[in-house]
């Protein structure tokens, strides 16, 4: 893929990533790594490093909320869910 086409594809992914996160969370609460793996598998994000700042912005704007819950390995996981007040 040419550099120009790659830049366009990257900008499109960035532009729709928030909506993809909202769509994924509409199916249920997810912890960060779970959400990152799902989006990476769909080639919507290249790394967790681009997801976590987005989740923080979405929390600040009131689209999502987070909570901690015990994980399967005994470690606590930070889950994200859509705000109950809606968007």
N, C-alpha and C positions, 0 to 999 in steps of 0.2 A: 504494500500500500504506500502511496506517495506521502511525503511529509504533510502536504496540504490536506489530503484526505484524512490522515490520521488526526490532525488538529481538529478538523470538523467533527470527526467521530467522537473525540474526547469531549468537545464542547457540548455535543448532543447528550452524551452520557451524563455530564455534570448537570445539564439542564433538566433532565428527567429523573435524576437520582432521588430527589426528595419525594416525588410522586411514587416511585418504585418502593421506597421505604414505607410510605403510608399504605400502599397496597399490600405489601407483605405483612405489615402489622395488623391490617384489617382481618387477616387470617388467624391472628392470635399473637400473644406476647412472645417476644424473642429476646434472648440475651445477645450482647454485642457480637461475639464471635460467630454465633449461629446466623445472625443477620448478614454479617460480612461474608461468610462462606456462601450463603445463598446468592447474594448479589455478585460475588466474584464468579461463581459458576455460570451466571447468566451474562457475564462479561460487562456488567454495569459499573463496576468499580475495580480498580487495580489492587487496592490494599485496604487494610483496616484504617490506615492513616488518613484516608480521605473520608471514611465513614464516621468516625468518632467526632470530628469537629462538626459535621453535619447534624448528628444526633444532638450535640450540645446546643446548636442554634435552634433546632426544632423544639427542644425543651424550653429554651429561653422565650421563644415566641408562643409557647403554649400549645403546640400541636401534639406533643407527646409528654409522657411522664415516665419516671423510672422508679423502680423499687428493687430491693435486695431479697434474694431467696436462696435457700440452701440448694446447692447443686448435687448431682449424683455422686461426685467424688468427695463430698463433704465440704467443699469450698463454696463460699457464697458467690452468687452470680448477680450481676446487675441487669435486670430485665427492663425492656422498654415496651410501652404500650401506648395505644392511642388514648388521648384524654377522653374521659367519659362525657365531657361537655360537648364533644364533637369538634369538627373543624369548620 
